[in-house]
Amino acid sequence: MALSEAKRYIQQLHKRQCDPYLWPDFLTGLPDKSAILRKLEDVYPKLGKTSVAYVRISNIQSYLIKYGPDHHADIIQWTAAILKTTADRCKSGFAGTLGTHDFMVMCESREIENLMRAASGFFQKQMRNYYSPKDLKSRTTLAFTKDKGENIKIGLMKLVCVIADKKLPVRRGDLILNMARLCDALEGSGEDMLIMNKNMICTD
């Protein structure tokens, strides 16, 4: 059901893109960074009841290296559509775009982890359409051997996210920067989701 809703979203998006002034972000149709910052002003004092998730398309650079940019816009739009339609099922759900491959989702704390797991599942299902059968079988986009004989394998695209679901000792203006830094580390960890705690905060 969610993928069919996401498909309808993309169809409507393409129609409205004829007039870019209707949308804050032309490519995705989602609220952009300035809208996210305004939304965060309302949400930040409610952290604990409400959660914020920093979401990234992981392994997309290796995909682009191997397959080229022909489906790049499609992938971004499907990601936006999946996050938006999934967030819309939550009370006060919100999805916005921070950059080409980075997004932010907000909703009630009791729903955020299930929301992100659902979105990740829909994303992986849709992304299967962009890989060769060989890569799908091996679950690998690129594989190579480094100079010292170390074998490197880069997996398929997936969504990774960092979640703030409680009050944290960080200024509102620094929250997104901390989440982006943790998302960088998360991409290389093999994990898909990280729940922030006070020990992860960098104030410098």
C-alpha positions as CSV (number, residue, x, y, z in Angstrom):
1,M,0.0,0.0,0.0
2,A,2.7,2.5,0.9
3,L,4.6,2.1,-2.4
4,S,1.3,2.7,-4.3
5,E,0.8,5.9,-2.2
6,A,4.4,6.9,-2.9
7,K,3.8,6.4,-6.6
8,R,0.8,8.6,-6.5
9,Y,2.8,11.2,-4.7
10,I,5.4,11.2,-7.4
11,Q,2.8,11.5,-10.1
12,Q,1.3,14.5,-8.3
13,L,4.7,16.0,-7.8
14,H,5.5,15.8,-11.5
15,K,2.3,17.7,-12.3
16,R,3.0,20.5,-9.8
17,Q,6.7,20.8,-10.9
18,C,5.4,22.7,-13.9
19,D,5.2,25.7,-11.5
20,P,8.3,25.5,-9.2
21,Y,7.0,28.3,-7.0
22,L,4.4,25.9,-5.6
23,W,7.1,23.9,-3.9
24,P,9.9,24.9,-1.4
25,D,12.1,22.1,-2.9
26,F,11.7,21.5,-6.7
27,L,13.1,18.0,-6.9
28,T,11.3,16.4,-3.9
29,G,8.3,18.7,-3.2
30,L,9.3,18.5,0.5
31,P,9.8,21.5,2.8
32,D,13.4,22.6,2.6
33,K,16.0,23.4,5.3
34,S,14.6,26.8,6.2
35,A,11.2,25.1,6.8
36,I,12.9,22.4,8.8
37,L,14.5,24.9,11.1
38,R,11.2,26.7,11.7
39,K,9.6,23.3,12.5
40,L,12.4,22.5,14.8
41,E,11.7,25.6,16.8
42,D,8.3,24.1,17.8
43,V,9.5,20.6,18.2
44,Y,12.8,21.1,20.1
45,P,11.1,22.0,23.5
46,K,9.0,18.9,23.1
47,L,11.8,16.4,22.6
48,G,10.8,13.3,24.5
49,K,7.2,13.5,23.5
50,T,8.3,14.2,19.9
51,S,11.3,12.8,18.1
52,V,13.5,14.0,15.3
53,A,15.2,11.7,12.8
54,Y,18.1,12.6,10.6
55,V,17.9,10.3,7.5
56,R,20.4,9.6,4.8
57,I,20.5,7.5,1.6
58,S,23.6,5.4,2.4
59,N,25.8,3.8,-0.4
60,I,24.3,6.0,-3.1
61,Q,27.7,7.3,-4.2
62,S,28.9,3.8,-5.0
63,Y,25.7,3.2,-6.9
64,L,26.2,6.4,-9.0
65,I,29.8,5.4,-9.7
66,K,28.7,2.0,-11.0
67,Y,25.4,2.7,-12.6
68,G,25.6,6.4,-13.5
69,P,23.3,9.3,-12.8
70,D,20.3,8.3,-15.0
71,H,18.1,7.3,-12.1
72,H,19.5,9.7,-9.5
73,A,16.5,12.0,-9.5
74,D,14.1,9.0,-9.4
75,I,15.9,7.6,-6.3
76,I,15.7,10.9,-4.5
77,Q,12.1,11.4,-5.4
78,W,11.2,7.8,-4.2
79,T,13.0,8.5,-1.0
80,A,11.1,11.7,-0.4
81,A,7.8,10.1,-1.3
82,I,8.4,7.1,1.0
83,L,9.4,9.3,3.9
84,K,6.5,11.8,3.3
85,T,3.7,9.2,2.9
86,T,5.0,7.1,5.9
87,A,5.3,10.2,8.1
88,D,1.8,11.3,7.1
89,R,0.5,8.2,8.9
90,C,1.7,9.5,12.2
91,K,0.1,12.3,14.3
92,S,1.9,15.5,13.5
93,G,4.2,13.7,11.2
94,F,6.7,15.8,9.1
95,A,9.3,15.1,6.5
96,G,11.6,17.6,4.9
97,T,14.8,17.7,2.9
98,L,18.1,19.0,4.2
99,G,20.2,18.3,1.1
100,T,20.4,16.0,-1.9
101,H,20.6,12.8,0.1
102,D,19.7,13.9,3.6
103,F,16.3,14.3,5.1
104,M,14.6,15.0,8.4
105,V,11.5,13.3,9.8
106,M,9.6,14.3,12.9
107,C,6.8,12.6,14.7
108,E,5.7,11.3,18.1
109,S,8.4,9.5,20.0
110,R,6.4,6.3,20.4
111,E,6.1,6.0,16.7
112,I,9.4,7.1,15.3
113,E,11.3,3.8,15.4
114,N,8.5,1.9,13.7
115,L,8.1,4.7,11.2
116,M,11.8,4.5,10.2
117,R,11.8,0.7,10.0
118,A,8.7,0.8,7.8
119,A,10.2,3.5,5.5
120,S,13.5,1.6,5.3
121,G,11.7,-1.6,4.3
122,F,9.7,0.3,1.5
123,F,12.9,1.9,0.4
124,Q,14.8,-1.3,0.0
125,K,11.9,-2.9,-1.8
126,Q,11.7,-0.1,-4.3
127,M,15.5,0.2,-4.8
128,R,15.7,-3.4,-6.0
129,N,14.4,-2.0,-9.4
130,Y,17.7,-0.1,-9.9
131,Y,20.2,-3.0,-9.5
132,S,21.3,-5.9,-11.6
133,P,20.2,-9.4,-10.6
134,K,23.9,-10.2,-9.8
135,D,24.3,-7.3,-7.4
136,L,21.0,-8.1,-5.8
137,K,22.1,-11.7,-5.2
138,S,25.4,-10.7,-3.7
139,R,24.0,-7.6,-2.0
140,T,27.0,-5.7,-3.2
141,T,27.4,-2.6,-5.4
142,L,31.2,-2.5,-5.6
143,A,33.9,-4.9,-4.6
144,F,37.7,-4.3,-4.8
145,T,41.0,-5.2,-3.2
146,K,43.1,-2.5,-1.6
147,D,46.9,-2.3,-2.1
148,K,47.5,-4.3,1.1
149,G,45.3,-7.1,0.0
150,E,42.2,-6.1,2.0
151,N,39.0,-7.0,0.3
152,I,36.3,-4.2,0.3
153,K,32.7,-4.7,-0.4
154,I,30.1,-1.9,-0.6
155,G,26.5,-2.9,-0.1
156,L,23.3,-1.8,-1.7
157,M,21.6,1.5,-1.0
158,K,19.7,1.8,2.3
159,L,18.3,4.4,4.6
160,V,20.3,5.1,7.8
161,C,19.0,7.4,10.5
162,V,20.0,9.1,13.8
163,I,17.1,9.7,16.2
164,A,16.8,12.3,19.0
165,D,14.0,11.0,21.1
166,K,14.8,12.7,24.4
167,K,16.0,16.1,25.7
168,L,19.7,16.4,25.1
169,P,22.4,18.9,26.4
170,V,22.7,20.6,23.0
171,R,21.5,23.9,21.7
172,R,18.7,23.7,19.1
173,G,21.0,25.3,16.5
174,D,23.6,22.5,17.0
175,L,21.3,19.6,17.0
176,I,21.3,19.0,13.3
177,L,25.1,19.4,13.1
178,N,25.5,16.7,15.8
179,M,23.0,14.4,14.0
180,A,24.8,14.8,10.7
181,R,28.2,14.0,12.3
182,L,26.7,10.9,13.9
183,C,25.1,9.9,10.6
184,D,28.6,10.0,9.0
185,A,29.9,7.6,11.6
186,L,26.7,5.4,11.3
187,E,27.3,4.9,7.6
188,G,30.6,3.1,8.2
189,S,29.3,1.0,11.1
190,G,27.0,-1.5,9.4
191,E,24.1,-0.4,11.5
192,D,21.0,1.3,10.2
193,M,19.7,3.3,13.2
194,L,21.3,5.1,16.1
195,I,19.4,6.6,19.1
196,M,21.3,9.7,20.4
197,N,22.3,10.1,24.1
198,K,24.1,12.8,25.9
199,N,27.5,11.1,25.6
200,M,27.3,11.5,21.8
201,I,27.0,15.2,21.9
202,C,29.9,17.4,20.7
203,T,29.7,21.0,21.8
204,D,33.0,22.3,20.3
